Amino acid sequence: MFYTPESRDKTLLPHDPFKALIAPRPIGWVSTKGRSGAVNLAPYSFFNAICESPPMIMFSSHGRKDSLTFAEETREFVWNMATYDLREAMNRTAAVLPRGENEFTCAGLEMAKSHFVAPPRVAASPAALECKVTDIQQILDIEGAPTEDYLVFGQVVGVYIGDAFVRDGRIDAAAMLPLARCGYMDYVVASTLFEMPRPPRV
């Protein structure tokens, strides 16, 4: 099977498989705080780390949602690790609420104060990254036309890790049970790890 994105045979593939192919994707569970003091928490399926020195991450917003607007206003956000234990609460924060209504409250989540940024973190999450926005870019297509999508880049200025998950100098990621996004309404949980050392330099 081969097709161009605009010519997909919808009788064979009624649902676009693009996101099912680029999977699993870490979840950008992003908390922000607007200039007015309003707090927002939302999961983003287009999210990842982009470099390590300095450590930086990014998330992509389709449309001008509160996370984007608040990150523009205050130039800060927090990434919270979404885990299997927090799956239902994370899913509730994906609901569309009126601007200014707090997703923490609607999802029954406790807020924890961050060290270096104003947005709170999810208290129950085993890990969080406090970030300062370095850049926001509207994505262009191959014709140079603007899309409805925006990339928000952040530099990590603070790292929170639950003490119970630090073992022998390493993070026990499998014990955290991090969630990842697949296609359609599918998720996967990372519960089994295996190690493959890099091959030696030739």
N, C-alpha and C positions, 0 to 999 in steps of 0.2 A: 504494500500500500504506500502510495506517495501522493501528496496533495500540497497545494499552497494554502496558507491560512484562510484566505477568503473563498477557496473553492472546496472546502471540506464537504464530503457527501454526508448530509445530515440524516439520511436513512440508515447509513452504516454506523455513523458516529454522531448521534443526536446531541451529545454533550462534548464540548471542546476538550480534548485530552491533554492540552498543553500543560496544565498544572499537575496532571497525573504523571506526566513524564519527568518534569523537573521536581523530583520528590525523593526522599522527604526533605522538606524545607523547615528550618528552625522558625519558631513563632516569635514575632516581635511583639511581645505584650508590653505596650508602651504607655507609661503614665506621664501626663503633662499637666501644667498649671498655667492658666491664662493670666493676663495682666489684671483682670477683675478679681482673681482669686479662685475662679472656678477650676475644678479638678476633673480631668478626663482619664479614662483607662480603656484601652482598646487593643485587640489582637490584630496583627498584620502578618499576612502569609508571605509577603515579599520583604524579607529581612535577612541580614547576615552581617558577619564581621568582614571588614574590608582590608585592614592592615593591623600590624601589631606594634609598630614603633613610629609614632605613638599608637596606642590601641584605639581603633575607630570602628564604629558600626554604622549601619544605615537602615532605614525602612522606607518603603514606597507607599505613598497614599494615593488612592484613586479618587480624585476630587478633593475639594478643599474641606476636609473633615476637621473636627475639633483638634485632633492631635497635631495636624499640620499647622492650623491657625495658632494654637497655643505655643507650639515650638517656635513659630515665627515671632510671636510677641515677646517671649521671655528668653529665647535662645537656649532652652534647657529641656531635657527629657530623661526618663529613667526606663531602662529595659529590665523587665522582670521575667525570670524563667517560668514558663508555663509547664506544669508537671501533671502526671496522671491523677494525682490526688486533687489537683485544682482544676481538672478538666471542665467540670460543670460550671464552676464560677467563671472560668475563662470564657466559656461559650456564652454565658449571660452578658458578659461585657461587650460582646459583638452586637448586641441589640442596639437599634437606633433610638436614642433618647433625645428629648428636647435639649438644646444647648444650655449648658449650665447645670444640668442634672448629673449627679455624681454616680458613675458606674460602680465605684467601690461600694457605695451604700446599696445600690440595686442588686449587686451580686453577693452581698453579705460578707464583704472582705474588709479586713482591718487595714488601715493605713499606718505605715511606719515613717517616721521623719528621716529624710535623707541628710547626709552630712554636708555636701557642698552645693546642692541644687535645691530649688524650691519644691519641685514635684515630689510627692511621697512615693515610696515603694510599697509593693504588696508585702505585708508583714509575714504572710504564710509562705511566700516563695523562698526556696532555698538559696537563690542567688539573684543579684541585681547589679546593674551597671549604671552609675550616675554619669550623665553625659552633658557636655556643652555643645551646642550646635555650631558647626564650622561652616556649613554651606547648605543651601536649599536650591535645588535645580528643577525646573520644569522639563520633563522629558520630551524630546523632539523625535518625530518619525524620520524615515529615510528621505522624505521630501523636505525635511526641515520644518514641517508644520508642528505646532505644539499639540501635545496630547493632553488628556485630563489627569495625567499622573505626575507626581512630584517626588523627588528623592530628598530625604532629609538625612544629612550626614552629622554624626556626633562623635566627639572625642571623649573617651572615657576618662573621667577625673576622679572617680571613686568606685571601689569594688566591694560589694557585700557578699559574703559566703557564710552560710550556716556552719558553725563549728563542727557539728555532727558529721559533716560530709568531707572533712579534711582528715585524711588518713595516711600516715607515713609520708607526709610531704606532698601528697597528690590529692586531687579532687576525685571523690568516688562518684562519678557522673551517673553510673548505672543505679546507684542507690537513690539518686534524686528523681529518677524516672521522668526525664524530660520528654515533653510531647513534641511532635513534629507534624507539619501539615502535609497531606498528600492531595490528590485530586478529589473532585466531587465533594462529598461530605466526610471524607476519610481522614483519619489521623493514625499515627503510629507512635508507640512509646519505645524509647531506647532503654532496654533493660539488660541487654547482653552486649558486652564489649569483647573485642579480640585485638591482639596487638600484632603489628607487622613492622618490624624495624626497617628503616630505609636501606636499600642496597648500598654497598660501599662505592665510593667514587672510583671510577675507572681511570 
